[in-house]
Amino acid sequence: MRDNPAHIYRDIAKKIVAKLKENLVMTLEHGKSPDLYWKLEQAIVDAMRYADQTGGERVRLQMQELLKDFDDEDDGSSTS
């Protein structure tokens, strides 16, 4: 069974939020410099790109299954 995409995307979102929180805590509470190499915008773009790729692949696989089912059920007659 395939992973539910909502769970995968939620996990990614949680990681992004956790990293943002970590940076804010480091800066505000501990007076330390945040992780300057981590870019929130790029993390979001990467997550969206991943979602787009996996969503597109999921749709492609579903269409292949539908077309295969349609081809398998073709008995040569036409009712339309």
N, C-alpha and C positions, 0 to 999 in steps of 0.2 A: 504494500500500500504506500502511495506517495505521501510525503509530508504535506500537511495543510499549509498553504502559502501564508495564511494569516499568522500562523505561529512563527514561521520563519521571519516574516517581516517585523513582527512584534519583538522578537529577540534582537534583531538588528537595531530597531528603534531604541530598545532598552539599553543597548551597548553605547549608542550615540549619546543618549541622555546621561548615562552614568559617567562617560568621559567628560561631558560638559560640566556636570556637577563636581567631578573631581578637580577640574581646572578652577572652577569658581571657589571651591573650598580651599584649595592650595593658595589661591591669591588672597582671598578675603580673611580667612581664619588664621592662616599660618604665615602670611606675609611673604610667601614664596612666589617665584615666577611660574606662571602657568606653562604648560607644555606648548611652546611656541611652534613646534613642528606639526602639531595636530590642528587641522583646519576643519571647523564645523561645516562650512559650506561644502567642501569637497567630500566630507563623509556623507552628507545628505545626497549629493549628486551621485556618489558611488552606490549608495543604497537604492536610489531610484533607478539607476542603470541596471543594477542586479535584478530589481523587481520587473523591469521592462523585459529583460532577456528571459527570465524564467517564465514570465507570463506569456510571452510570445511563443516560447517553446511548448508550454502547456497547451496553448490553443492549437498549435500545429499538430501536436500528437492527438488531440481530441478530434481534429478534422480528419486526420489519417484514419482513425478508428471508425468514424462515421462513414467515410467513403468506402472503407473496406467492408463494413457491414452492409452498405448499400449494394456494393458489387457482389457480395456473397448471396444476397437475397434476390438478385436479378434472375428471373426465370425465363427471360426472353420475351415476355408478353408486356404490352403497354396498355395501361388503363387511362392514360391522360391524353 
